[in-house]
Amino acid sequence: MHPNPIFHDADTAQNLQFARMRAFGVLAISADEAPLLSHVPFLLSDDGTYADLHLVRSNPIARALATPQPARLAVSGPDGYISPDWYGLEDQVPTWNYIAVHLTGRLERRPDDELRDLLDRQSAFYEARLLPKPPWTSAKMDASALDRLMRMIVPVRLEITGVDGTWKLSQNKPETARLGAAGSVSGGFGAELEELSSLMRAAKEP
């Protein structure tokens, strides 16, 4: 998380809604040599108190869950390089604008009999965003094939105790400078630059 409080202007509800709609992040737990990381889709509960996900059984994080572990789930959004020339101000430096939300808490292995329900809930959430395409469901699979694949993964839950977000959108610049950068960023480089430009235009000065 960026240390400047100016970039922490989103409230908990906004951070959770962002994480819920992204539904993909980097899960991290501590280890002796270096943190263990895994890129995972997840399903955030309606009240934002936990995130459900699954891991391949052989994943080092899954193997570490003989006992619950402190963990963090980092969710990234649009990001892009900001050239100082775009501000229309003197003596500026390059920077990078981005959105990131961190969900912190206690990661635990869940019982295997919860896996099918988790997978069905996840696919229903993702497939609903593809309408009017007829939703895919696990009922379309051969039962033995589905069972074989399910034996390779395990259900996991992050009980969320902390939510923090960085929305670095040039709020620390005068409005004219921020809008100038917003007008140019979509022609630069990064990820989801049109969305980043829109968010920069909507940002408010502290």
Secondary structure, 3 states (H helix, E strand, C coil): CCCCHHHCCCCHHHHHHHHHHHCEEEEEECCCCCCEEEEEECEECCCCCEEEEEEECCCHHHHCCCCCEEEEEEEEEEEEEECHHHHCCCCCCCEEEEEEEEEEEEEEECCHHHHHHHHHHHHHHHHHCCCCCCCCCHHHCCHHHHHHHHCCEEEEEEEEEEEEEEEECCCCCCHHHHHHHHHHHCCCCEECHHHHHHHHHHCCCC
